[in-house]
Amino acid sequence: MRSLFSPDNAVMQFIAKIFDLVVLNLIFILSCVPVVTIGASLSALYYVSLKMVRGEDPYIWQNFWKSFRQNFKQSTIVWLLLIAVSLFLGMDFYIINSQDTVLFAVVRTGLWVICGILFSMFVYIFPVISHFVCTTRQALKNAALMSIAHLPYTFILLAGHALILFLCTFSVKTFALVVVLSGICGFSVFSFTACILFSSIFKKYETEEV
């Protein structure tokens, strides 16, 4: 019985990991409340998640706010840039969808390609900011290059986001399920899972000038 409650027991380690993910999820949600801080919060979320994946420093609260402060300016600039680009593309789609011509159909296809490229960058950019010390321009460049250089991983990450989007739009029940799970541990579990892939990707660049 004593071994069952030992910190080295696999069951206890699993329970501890779940508890850590719940705590991390709560901190992330609270830090996103001002909205403008979402970029810094995402960087901090991935920073802590990658440490958890690699079995490094387990202090969630300290590590989260450490990354949040260190990457606040850069992450916020990128976050606001993404919002601006998204609004611009949204207006383009609104205008194009009001037209029904072959030319606009071609333009619409081109916009979807651009959206796919930008979203692939979005998937990588905050993990990159959280892990590497580089300028904002270099971080954007690295995110774009990594998304292309590691296409199989990129497709898996995009599929994960697409699945969540599908569940949110499939029905009221699945939307409610996503909301409930997100409030408990959804964000942290997703970032932890994604960081299993990012850990493998980043190892290639950790000994290089990035």
Sequence and secondary structure as in RCSB ss.txt:
>XXXX:A:sequence
MRSLFSPDNAVMQFIAKIFDLVVLNLIFILSCVPVVTIGASLSALYYVSLKMVRGEDPYIWQNFWKSFRQNFKQS
TIVWLLLIAVSLFLGMDFYIINSQDTVLFAVVRTGLWVICGILFSMFVYIFPVISHFVCTTRQALKNAALMSIAH
LPYTFILLAGHALILFLCTFSVKTFALVVVLSGICGFSVFSFTACILFSSIFKKYETEEV
>XXXX:A:secstr
 TGGG TTSHHHHHHHHHHHHHHHHHHHHHHTTTSTTHHHHHHHHHHHHHHHHTT    HHHHHHHHHHHTHHHH
HHHHHHHHHHHHHHHHHHHHHHT  SHHHHHHHHHHHHHHHHHHHHHHHHHHHHHH    HHHHHHHHHHHHHHT
HHHHHHHHHHHHHHHHHHHH HHHHHHHHHHIIIIIHHHHHHHHHHHHHHHHHTTTTS  
